[in-house]
Amino acid sequence: MATAALLLMLVPLLLAGAVAALLVAMSSRGSDPGATRSETAVAARRHAAQVLAAAWLVLVTAVLLAPLTIAVPTGLGAGVAIALTPAAAGVLFLGVLAVGELTWPRPRGALRTAPLVRRTVADVAPGALRRILWAWALLLLVTLVACGLVAADDGRAFETVMTDAQGVVVPGRRSGPFPGWFYGRPLLGATAVVVAATEGVLRLIARRPAVANAPDGFDGGLRRVSAARTLRGAQLVLGLTLVGVLAVGGMVLRQHDVVVGWPMLVLAAAVGVVTLVVALIPVAAPAVAVGEPALGPDSAPA
């Protein structure tokens, strides 16, 4: 049953990711050497929009398929698969964005006009969004390690330690599922993969070919928008994973009257609100030179 759950989730996701990557690759082509500055800017913006749409196709597909994994009959592997669903969707989301960066239109023709500026991730990635991503990752690390240390021996439940009248330890009440090491190890690995993939995509954005013949400031602005979209999507999947860990762990601890149960539930709600706000509120991109097409607000969620 665990294998069936994984297949139900992964096979359609991989197919959606392959289709999205193919669409992105087919949409990429070099910049027309005879294109005007406005036409070049529009073409670059169109490619970025197509990449974003393809990436969100994968992410939304994962959300729609999540109930299928929950509907699969009992199995320990099914629980792990459900816990890994946001991270798996995030990796595919970032994979499509990476394909979009690797297929970014390159200048064509004998004469190519593009600014020669060496950029780093710090130059293109919004600092606040990057700190939010790392904050979710750090909170996941701390929460999963703490839950792993207090979980029962099987790493799947929380057990209250009890003693009899002679002071002998006797089996107590168990509640689960609890995010102990059984769930924590794969979730920690998935978190590391999402963070590493995000940093990799940000480096691709910083090093991609400049938009040839573009208005002054347009290329840098478009890179910052691409980086913001990447970080917003990545923090969303880590934030949702953190919400799930805090909520499940908090409910179990509350059943055992452990004092940190309620604070974990409150923190889960707060993280959920911040995660959704960051993911859904558009970020205004910087304007380009006067008289050229302005880079509009980043209205698509990512």
C-alpha positions as CSV (number, residue, x, y, z in Angstrom):
1,M,0.0,0.0,0.0
2,A,2.9,2.3,0.7
3,T,4.2,1.7,-2.8
4,A,0.8,2.5,-4.2
5,A,0.7,5.7,-2.3
6,L,4.1,6.8,-3.6
7,L,3.2,5.9,-7.2
8,L,-0.1,7.8,-7.0
9,M,1.7,10.9,-6.0
10,L,5.0,10.7,-7.9
11,V,4.0,9.3,-11.3
12,P,1.5,12.0,-12.2
13,L,3.8,14.7,-10.7
14,L,6.7,13.5,-12.8
15,L,4.5,13.5,-15.9
16,A,3.3,17.0,-15.2
17,G,6.9,18.1,-14.6
18,A,8.1,16.5,-17.9
19,V,5.3,18.3,-19.8
20,A,6.0,21.6,-18.1
21,A,9.8,21.3,-18.8
22,L,9.1,20.4,-22.4
23,L,6.8,23.5,-22.8
24,V,9.4,25.7,-21.3
25,A,12.2,24.3,-23.5
26,M,10.0,24.7,-26.7
27,S,9.2,28.3,-25.8
28,S,12.9,29.4,-25.5
29,R,14.7,30.8,-28.5
30,G,17.4,33.3,-29.0
31,S,16.8,37.0,-29.1
32,D,16.1,38.4,-32.6
33,P,19.1,40.6,-33.5
34,G,16.8,42.9,-35.3
35,A,14.4,43.3,-32.5
36,T,13.8,46.7,-30.9
37,R,14.5,47.3,-27.2
38,S,10.8,47.1,-26.4
39,E,10.4,43.8,-28.4
40,T,13.4,42.2,-26.6
41,A,12.0,43.2,-23.2
42,V,8.6,41.8,-24.1
43,A,10.1,38.5,-25.3
44,A,12.2,38.1,-22.1
45,R,9.2,38.9,-19.9
46,R,7.1,36.4,-21.9
47,H,9.6,33.6,-21.3
48,A,9.7,34.3,-17.6
49,A,5.9,34.2,-17.5
50,Q,5.8,30.9,-19.3
51,V,8.3,29.4,-17.0
52,L,6.4,30.5,-14.0
53,A,3.1,29.2,-15.3
54,A,4.7,25.8,-16.0
55,A,6.2,25.6,-12.5
56,W,2.9,26.4,-10.9
57,L,1.2,23.8,-13.0
58,V,3.4,21.2,-11.3
59,L,2.8,22.6,-7.8
60,V,-1.0,22.8,-8.2
61,T,-1.0,19.3,-9.6
62,A,0.7,18.1,-6.5
63,V,-1.9,19.8,-4.3
64,L,-4.7,18.2,-6.2
65,L,-3.1,14.8,-6.0
66,A,-2.5,14.9,-2.3
67,P,-6.0,13.6,-1.4
68,L,-5.3,10.5,-3.5
69,T,-2.4,9.5,-1.2
70,I,-4.5,10.2,1.9
71,A,-7.3,7.9,0.5
72,V,-4.9,4.9,0.1
73,P,-5.4,2.4,2.9
74,T,-3.2,2.3,6.0
75,G,0.6,2.0,5.7
76,L,3.5,3.5,7.4
77,G,5.0,4.5,4.0
78,A,1.8,6.4,3.1
79,G,2.2,8.6,6.1
80,V,5.8,9.5,5.1
81,A,4.6,10.1,1.5
82,I,1.9,12.5,2.7
83,A,4.4,14.4,4.9
84,L,6.8,14.7,1.9
85,T,4.2,15.9,-0.5
86,P,4.9,19.7,-0.1
87,A,8.7,19.2,-0.4
88,A,8.3,16.8,-3.4
89,A,6.1,19.4,-5.2
90,G,8.6,22.1,-4.3
91,V,11.5,20.2,-5.8
92,L,9.6,19.7,-9.1
93,F,8.6,23.4,-9.0
94,L,12.2,24.4,-8.6
95,G,13.2,21.9,-11.3
96,V,10.9,23.6,-13.9
97,L,12.3,27.0,-12.9
98,A,15.8,25.6,-13.4
99,V,14.9,24.4,-16.9
100,G,13.6,27.8,-17.6
101,E,16.8,29.4,-16.6
102,L,19.0,27.0,-18.5
103,T,16.9,27.6,-21.7
104,W,16.9,31.4,-21.2
105,P,17.0,33.0,-24.7
106,R,20.5,33.9,-25.7
107,P,21.4,36.8,-28.0
108,R,21.7,36.0,-31.7
109,G,23.5,37.8,-34.5
110,A,26.9,39.3,-35.1
111,L,26.2,42.4,-33.0
112,R,25.0,41.8,-29.4
113,T,24.4,44.6,-27.0
114,A,24.1,43.5,-23.4
115,P,25.6,44.9,-20.1
116,L,28.6,43.0,-18.9
117,V,27.9,42.9,-15.2
118,R,29.0,40.1,-12.8
119,R,26.1,39.4,-10.5
120,T,25.9,37.2,-7.4
121,V,22.9,35.7,-5.6
122,A,23.0,38.5,-3.1
123,D,22.6,41.0,-6.0
124,V,19.4,39.4,-7.3
125,A,17.7,37.7,-4.4
126,P,15.5,39.8,-2.0
127,G,17.2,39.5,1.4
128,A,13.9,39.4,3.3
129,L,12.5,36.5,1.3
130,R,15.8,34.6,1.5
131,R,15.8,35.0,5.3
132,I,12.3,33.7,5.5
133,L,13.2,30.6,3.6
134,W,16.2,29.9,5.9
135,A,14.0,30.7,9.0
136,W,11.5,28.0,8.0
137,A,14.3,25.6,7.4
138,L,15.9,26.3,10.7
139,L,12.6,26.0,12.6
140,L,12.0,22.7,10.9
141,L,15.4,21.5,12.0
142,V,14.9,22.5,15.6
143,T,11.3,21.2,15.8
144,L,12.1,17.8,14.2
145,V,15.2,17.3,16.3
146,A,13.3,18.2,19.5
147,C,10.4,15.9,18.6
148,G,12.8,13.1,17.7
149,L,14.4,13.3,21.1
150,V,11.1,13.0,23.0
151,A,9.3,10.5,20.7
152,A,8.8,6.9,21.6
153,D,11.4,4.3,20.6
154,D,9.7,3.6,17.3
155,G,9.9,7.3,16.3
156,R,6.2,7.4,15.3
157,A,4.4,8.2,18.6
158,F,4.7,10.1,21.8
159,E,4.5,8.1,25.0
160,T,3.9,9.4,28.5
161,V,6.3,7.8,31.0
162,M,4.6,6.5,34.2
163,T,5.8,4.8,37.4
164,D,3.9,2.5,39.8
165,A,3.8,2.8,43.6
166,Q,7.3,1.1,43.8
167,G,8.8,3.6,41.4
168,V,9.1,1.1,38.6
169,V,8.6,2.5,35.1
170,V,5.5,1.1,33.4
171,P,4.1,1.5,29.9
172,G,2.2,4.8,29.6
173,R,-0.3,6.1,27.1
174,R,0.8,6.4,23.5
175,S,-0.5,8.8,20.9
176,G,0.4,9.2,17.2
177,P,1.3,9.9,14.6
178,F,4.1,12.1,16.1
179,P,6.9,13.7,14.1
180,G,9.7,11.6,15.7
181,W,12.7,10.2,13.8
182,F,10.6,7.9,11.7
183,Y,9.1,11.0,10.0
184,G,11.9,13.5,10.9
185,R,14.8,11.9,9.0
186,P,13.1,12.0,5.6
187,L,11.7,15.4,6.3
188,L,15.1,16.8,7.2
189,G,16.5,15.3,4.1
190,A,13.7,16.9,2.0
191,T,14.2,20.2,3.6
192,A,17.9,20.2,2.8
193,V,17.1,19.3,-0.9
194,V,14.6,22.1,-1.2
195,V,17.0,24.7,0.3
196,A,19.9,23.4,-1.9
197,A,17.7,23.4,-5.0
198,T,16.5,27.0,-4.3
199,E,20.1,28.2,-3.9
200,G,21.0,26.5,-7.2
201,V,18.1,28.2,-9.1
202,L,19.1,31.5,-7.6
203,R,22.7,31.0,-8.9
204,L,21.3,30.2,-12.4
205,I,19.3,33.4,-12.3
206,A,22.3,35.4,-11.3
207,R,24.5,33.9,-14.1
208,R,21.9,33.6,-16.9
209,P,22.6,35.5,-20.2
210,A,21.7,39.2,-20.1
211,V,18.7,40.4,-22.0
212,A,20.2,41.9,-25.2
213,N,19.2,45.3,-26.4
214,A,17.0,45.8,-23.3
215,P,16.2,49.1,-21.7
216,D,18.6,50.2,-19.0
217,G,17.9,48.5,-15.7
218,F,15.4,46.0,-17.3
219,D,17.7,42.9,-17.0
220,G,18.5,43.5,-13.4
221,G,14.9,44.1,-12.6
222,L,13.8,40.9,-14.3
223,R,16.4,38.9,-12.4
224,R,15.1,40.2,-9.1
225,V,11.5,39.4,-10.1
226,S,12.6,35.8,-11.0
227,A,14.5,35.4,-7.8
228,A,11.5,36.7,-5.8
229,R,9.2,34.2,-7.5
230,T,11.6,31.4,-6.8
231,L,11.9,32.2,-3.1
232,R,8.2,32.8,-2.6
233,G,7.4,29.3,-4.0
234,A,10.2,27.6,-2.0
235,Q,9.3,29.2,1.3
236,L,5.7,28.2,0.6
237,V,6.5,24.5,0.5
238,L,8.8,24.6,3.5
239,G,6.3,26.7,5.4
240,L,3.5,24.3,4.8
241,T,5.8,21.4,5.9
242,L,6.6,23.3,9.1
243,V,2.9,24.0,9.7
244,G,2.1,20.3,9.4
245,V,4.9,19.2,11.8
246,L,4.0,21.8,14.4
247,A,0.2,21.1,14.1
248,V,0.6,17.3,14.3
249,G,3.2,17.5,17.1
250,G,1.2,20.1,19.0
251,M,-2.0,18.2,19.0
252,V,-0.4,15.0,20.3
253,L,1.4,16.9,23.1
254,R,-1.8,18.7,24.0
255,Q,-3.5,15.3,24.5
256,H,-0.8,14.4,27.0
257,D,-1.1,17.8,28.7
258,V,2.5,18.8,27.8
259,V,2.9,22.5,28.3
260,V,4.4,23.2,24.8
261,G,1.4,21.7,23.0
262,W,-0.6,24.8,22.8
263,P,2.3,27.1,21.8
264,M,3.2,24.7,19.0
265,L,-0.4,25.0,17.6
266,V,-0.3,28.8,17.9
267,L,3.1,28.9,16.1
268,A,1.7,26.6,13.4
269,A,-1.2,29.1,12.8
270,A,1.2,32.0,12.7
271,V,3.6,30.3,10.3
272,G,0.7,29.4,8.1
273,V,-0.5,33.0,7.8
274,V,2.9,34.4,7.1
275,T,3.7,31.7,4.6
276,L,0.5,32.3,2.6
277,V,0.8,36.1,2.8
278,V,4.4,36.0,1.5
279,A,3.4,33.6,-1.3
280,L,0.3,35.4,-2.5
281,I,0.9,39.1,-2.1
282,P,2.5,40.5,-5.3
283,V,5.9,42.2,-5.3
284,A,6.3,45.3,-7.3
285,A,9.3,45.2,-9.6
286,P,11.5,48.2,-10.2
287,A,10.6,50.4,-13.2
288,V,12.9,50.6,-16.2
289,A,14.1,53.6,-18.2
290,V,11.5,56.3,-19.0
291,G,9.9,55.7,-22.4
292,E,10.4,51.9,-22.3
293,P,7.9,49.2,-21.3
294,A,7.9,49.1,-17.5
295,L,8.3,45.8,-15.7
296,G,4.9,45.3,-14.2
297,P,4.1,44.0,-10.7
298,D,4.8,40.4,-10.0
299,S,1.1,39.5,-9.8
300,A,1.5,35.7,-10.2
301,P,1.9,33.8,-7.0
302,A,5.3,32.2,-6.6
